[in-house]
């Protein structure tokens, strides 16, 4: 195998890989063995016709696709290593020369990790986040616990009000015709939750139990069901039951029921202590983020488009995994939200670019300050991982392998850079 490397503008590069004819011919033989049962040759049972006859009948080109894939799989990693480039994207492959008996030549267009020019990064001045706990914060937390311990009671002496939960049947029509998904029975709807389209919920306010109501709405233009998007609809609704939320009194009895304390005063003191701890953690994170953002803003680099696209795709894959863990496919998510794949990529892109810039700058700080993860930090991280998966640290380390351990050390060094920048910063 021979390699030519051409550096292009905007941190792109083209690798031209030439593979000996003998290696390509071997790949053609492998492709023939893989595909021979597909060919019908008169006088031969399926899979028994020799390679030469298959090539004569169909042309050698019939075997090229799998052969080229095999050659690229066998040679690209070596070409990457030999190039000496820090490649940060999947290759865009192009075949320059392909013919049986000749060298195979292919190209790989790749993004290269950009150089970062650090601006001012020591002594950065930022406003210190203040982890202050106010009376309003305590009251808000109390209100949340109060809401969690509320109960629903049936209302019989008044019509529907905002905040009520109503039990309804509904039947939807467009142009006097029922439509799919427009009907339900004994549906519990909270008024003011905005879980139904347009002004559906508002039109139930002031109506009474067992009252029949006609609700007029218009589906949004961006509604996921295209056949309904932008169309006016009428829902025939029957209100079967009205329930209101009843909140418990915020007194000593309440404190005793929801906590280990006997009085509201003690319970509030505990809430304040916990809020203070949480706010301190948030303030620490906010300080870190503000310092890092300023350092990133002071740096300059030219990020190749392919690198951003790679990060967007990686973020989408992570998102899809999280959806699957919740029992949803991306297709279902798109349907429920009215989102399109193109719009989702556009929405993700700014965050993806920010993540790349931040990582590149922190890596540049690691290099400039010669930072590295301590053995203690590495061992602690391995132990944390081992505890998560309920195994011995040595086993976790073994499963990670050299590459996994290298990436862990890089991540820990990046965190060292964050700690370094915050320690050097002026928090005013």
Secondary structure as the mmCIF struct_conf table of DSSP 4:
data_model
#
loop_
_struct_conf.conf_type_id
_struct_conf.id
_struct_conf.beg_label_comp_id
_struct_conf.beg_label_asym_id
_struct_conf.beg_label_seq_id
_struct_conf.end_label_comp_id
_struct_conf.end_label_asym_id
_struct_conf.end_label_seq_id
STRN STRN1 UNK A 2 UNK A 8
TURN_TY1_P TURN_TY1_P1 UNK A 9 UNK A 11
STRN STRN2 UNK A 12 UNK A 19
HELX_RH_AL_P HELX_RH_AL_P1 UNK A 21 UNK A 35
HELX_RH_3T_P HELX_RH_3T_P1 UNK A 36 UNK A 38
TURN_TY1_P TURN_TY1_P2 UNK A 42 UNK A 43
BEND BEND1 UNK A 44 UNK A 44
TURN_TY1_P TURN_TY1_P3 UNK A 46 UNK A 47
BEND BEND2 UNK A 49 UNK A 49
HELX_RH_AL_P HELX_RH_AL_P2 UNK A 51 UNK A 58
HELX_RH_3T_P HELX_RH_3T_P2 UNK A 60 UNK A 63
HELX_RH_AL_P HELX_RH_AL_P3 UNK A 64 UNK A 83
TURN_TY1_P TURN_TY1_P4 UNK A 84 UNK A 84
STRN STRN3 UNK A 87 UNK A 87
BEND BEND3 UNK A 89 UNK A 89
STRN STRN4 UNK A 92 UNK A 97
TURN_TY1_P TURN_TY1_P5 UNK A 100 UNK A 101
BEND BEND4 UNK A 102 UNK A 102
STRN STRN5 UNK A 104 UNK A 111
STRN STRN6 UNK A 112 UNK A 112
HELX_LH_PP_P HELX_LH_PP_P1 UNK A 113 UNK A 115
STRN STRN7 UNK A 117 UNK A 117
BEND BEND5 UNK A 122 UNK A 123
STRN STRN8 UNK A 125 UNK A 126
HELX_LH_PP_P HELX_LH_PP_P2 UNK A 127 UNK A 129
HELX_LH_PP_P HELX_LH_PP_P3 UNK A 132 UNK A 134
HELX_RH_AL_P HELX_RH_AL_P4 UNK A 135 UNK A 148
TURN_TY1_P TURN_TY1_P6 UNK A 149 UNK A 149
STRN STRN9 UNK A 151 UNK A 154
BEND BEND6 UNK A 157 UNK A 158
TURN_TY1_P TURN_TY1_P7 UNK A 162 UNK A 163
STRN STRN10 UNK A 165 UNK A 174
TURN_TY1_P TURN_TY1_P8 UNK A 175 UNK A 176
STRN STRN11 UNK A 177 UNK A 190
TURN_TY1_P TURN_TY1_P9 UNK A 191 UNK A 192
BEND BEND7 UNK A 193 UNK A 193
BEND BEND8 UNK A 196 UNK A 197
TURN_TY1_P TURN_TY1_P10 UNK A 198 UNK A 201
HELX_RH_3T_P HELX_RH_3T_P3 UNK A 202 UNK A 204
TURN_TY1_P TURN_TY1_P11 UNK A 205 UNK A 206
TURN_TY1_P TURN_TY1_P12 UNK A 209 UNK A 210
STRN STRN12 UNK A 212 UNK A 218
TURN_TY1_P TURN_TY1_P13 UNK A 221 UNK A 222
BEND BEND9 UNK A 224 UNK A 225
TURN_TY1_P TURN_TY1_P14 UNK A 226 UNK A 230
STRN STRN13 UNK A 232 UNK A 246
HELX_LH_PP_P HELX_LH_PP_P4 UNK A 247 UNK A 249
BEND BEND10 UNK A 251 UNK A 251
HELX_RH_AL_P HELX_RH_AL_P5 UNK A 252 UNK A 258
BEND BEND11 UNK A 259 UNK A 260
BEND BEND12 UNK A 262 UNK A 263
HELX_RH_AL_P HELX_RH_AL_P6 UNK A 264 UNK A 298
STRN STRN14 UNK A 300 UNK A 300
HELX_RH_AL_P HELX_RH_AL_P7 UNK A 305 UNK A 325
TURN_TY1_P TURN_TY1_P15 UNK A 326 UNK A 327
HELX_RH_AL_P HELX_RH_AL_P8 UNK A 330 UNK A 337
TURN_TY1_P TURN_TY1_P16 UNK A 338 UNK A 338
HELX_RH_AL_P HELX_RH_AL_P9 UNK A 341 UNK A 369
TURN_TY1_P TURN_TY1_P17 UNK A 370 UNK A 370
HELX_RH_AL_P HELX_RH_AL_P10 UNK A 375 UNK A 388
TURN_TY1_P TURN_TY1_P18 UNK A 389 UNK A 390
BEND BEND13 UNK A 391 UNK A 391
HELX_RH_AL_P HELX_RH_AL_P11 UNK A 393 UNK A 424
BEND BEND14 UNK A 425 UNK A 425
STRN STRN15 UNK A 426 UNK A 427
#
